[in-house]
Amino acid sequence: MKSGKSFGFKRISPGSIVILFFLMSSHQMYAQLDSLNMAFEQAQSLEERSDALGELFYYYEHRRPDTAKYIAQQELETAQKASYDKGIARAYLHMAEYYCHNAYYIFDSVDHYLKKSIAIHQASKDSLGMARAYFNIGQSCYRNDNYNLAEEYCQTSADLYEAIGDKLNLAHVLSMLCEIHNYMGNNELATKKCMRSFSLYNELNIEEYKPALLNTMGSINYDMRSFDKAKEFLLHAIELSREYNKDFELSSAYLSMGEVLLEIEDFEGALEYFRRALALDRANEDDRGMSYAYYNIGKTRVKQKESERAISLLEGSLEIAEDYGDLMLQTKSSLELGKAFLQLNQFEKAYEYLQSSVSHAKKIGASPILRDCYFQMANYYYKVGDLENALINFSIYDLEQKSMYENESAKRIAEMEAMYELEEKQKEIEQYQKEKEIQELQANERKMVNYGLIIGIVLLGILGMVLYSKYQLKNKANLELERQKAAINLQKAKIEKQRDEISSKSKLLEESKQDITDSIMYAKRIQISLLPEKNQLKHLFPDSFVFFRPKDIVSGDFYWIHEIGEKVIVAVLDCTGHGVPGAFMTVLSNSVLNELVLENCINSPNVILSMMDTKIREALHQHQNHEDATSDGLDMAVCIIDRQKLELSYSGAQMPIYITEGEDLAQLKPNRFSLGGSLYVEKNFSNQHIKLKQGDMIYMATDGFQDQFGGERDKKFMRKNFKGLLGSIQNEPVQNQSLMIKEAFDRWKGGQTQTDDVLVLGLKI
């Protein structure tokens, strides 16, 4: 949890949202590029051409790194031809920034070009230019997660600004150093940099740069588990960001406040702040900023054990993070995806994402995240029964914890030594300045020595207490590890004993069969939990029924219902296949439908079908003739019923609906396309609108009933006969209609095997 863009990020939306915002912003981008190209073409001198190339470098720096490198080389050649020292220095700096970007981290190249740029500023005694150069390259390294280089260059910049006496720029650099140390987990040093920056802004009577500092202070207090203090800083950041129209800092503060509330398990409060950030980033067309909101919403869903809802959000966040080269976001998104798949017992996926998170965390030196990764890897190995690797990863996690304690102690000792050296230097300066008062100086020096000894003794005593406390904690952790090791060994012995007791292959096969059946029965309970509760359906439509008859234990058919004011959205879906394959498709379809209606607020039937088609094709890799693409898809009917105006809007994908029309039964025909499928065709879904009246019956059904083989000649029931059956029962009480449909189905099927999953939904207005 760090400052920047939410705790843990420096400044996405999945799927079609990214495409939408790209289209909205592309015109603006091309206009900017045209302006830069025009400035280059109209340049009257080599110096002006060099300046124009410098501006073009910044345009391409993150969009096309290789193009940016070529432009920087041209900028350097042009400035050298003109003997334009300022342009040469800037071009060298651009080459250094290039090697800091895009996960290159080639230190020798960064250092080589930076020194060339600095040498030019030194030759002209331009200390301000040197300070700016170090700060620019420090920011560039920080944006690309190279924190050690970022800290080194920014500290050099701070020293130069302090020597010059430029307080404003010094405050800016200290604010950046505060963020860097916070990311590196050194909150004590981060706090010092923040407070010094605050002091300078106060001295200069400047408020508008404080929101970023306040966000970082909120992050520091979050890390120290001081949540009330963190909220205090973040509320102040929100107030100042609004006052000075700083949308980036405001969005960051919203996300950070959400993370504080998430940590204290106020899930609804956290989601409210994450959604505020999402709305603000949408308004600003900031797709990369939106990715952090989606990440945090996904993380909240994981904590709520709603992993299926979290995965699509987290995968979208990860995809954009990879596009932008944001390793910190990749690290955290991968970790949360690993947790989500562990909750779902999808161990192969969980392992893949956890390994990726470990790799990124090592690369950027994110120790706190790395510790969490090892803990989750231990959990993974324990779940898959690999107790040896579970113990190894837990031991590494424990060592990381110990290393953290030791590093903290070493930092405190180093700071004490630095304070002592500074004190000695100050004494020497005072001695040279006051030679005539040497007697008084000696007396003061003796006092200072005595005070120093007293302070040193007190500090050493405190340090001793801290080290002893850490020693006790280490011993306690070692004892706990030994206890867990003994428990694991005991469990391992029990497992080996159980394995030896297996007497025959037939018994093993029988047990395996039972396990599979139990798993499918458990999957059935999960699938049933996805269906709307009967109480919800009865609450919205007191006279209603559902005839649901899966072919196997689990089903490829399901229905979905959601109330929005006086309107009710009702959908019936028939996914490809039945049994376990069909059930997997229902889970995917349910997740996509929740995302479209509940999170993206889409409430038009034909738009829901169109977006469902796009999402299903993307999820199954059907949109680009992917080698893993399948032809799976689904048929679907969507109705939106306005109970106040008595109006119905309907759109169907190969699935009609039936509505009473006096004594007759009308059929609303669907569009001829299914959703999904590897064969691409242009699909257009249309809406149909009709007026309703009290007492009307609406029937929605999959094709399982009409496709059932049976009767005297073992033929399909057929859609025509199914419509006739509904017409014959439409005036009966709803409870009787459900029973009559069941009896008709059983009578027709007789002793035949059920052909497909069957779902019939009846609603009375």
Buried (B, 14 or more C-beta within 10 A) or exposed (E): BBBBBBBBBBBBBBBEBBEBBEEEEEEEEEEEBEEBEEBBEEBEEBBBBBBBBBBBBEBBBBEEBEBBBBBBBBBBBBBBEBEBBBBBBBBBBBBBBBBBBBEBBEBEBBBBBBEBBBEBBEEEEBBEBBBBBBBBBBBBBBBBBBBBBBBBBBBBBBBBBBEBEBBEBBBBBBBBBBBBBBBBBBBEBBBBBBBBBBEBBEEEEEEEBBBBBBBBBBBBBBBEEBBEBBBBBBBBBBBBBBEBEBBBBBBBBBBBBBBBBBBEEBBEBBBBBBBBBBBBBBEBBBBBBBBBBBBBBBBBBBBBEBBBBBBBBBBBBBBBBEEBBBBBBBBBBBBBBBBBBBBBEBBEBBBBBBBBBBBBBBBBBBBBBBBBBBBBBBBBBBEBEEBEBBBBBBBBBBEBBBEEBEEBEEEBEEEBEEEEEEEEEEBEEBBEEEEEEEEEBEEBBEEBEEEBEEBEEEBEEEBEEBBEEBEEEBEEBEEEBEEBBEEBEEEBEEEEEEEEEEEEEEEEEEEEEEEEEEEBEEBBEEBEEBBBEEEEBEEBBEBBBBBBBBBBBBBBBBBBBBEEEEBBBBBBBBBBBBBBBBBBBBBBBBBBBBBBBEBEEBBBBBBBBBBBBBBBBBBBBBBEEEEEBBEBBBBBBBBBBBBEEBBBBBBBBBBBBBBBEEEEBBBBEBBEBBBBBBEEEEBEBEBBEBEBEEEBBBBBBBBBBBBBBBBEEEEBBEBEBBBEBBBEBBEEEBEEBBBBBBEBBEEBBEEEEBBBBBBBBBBBB
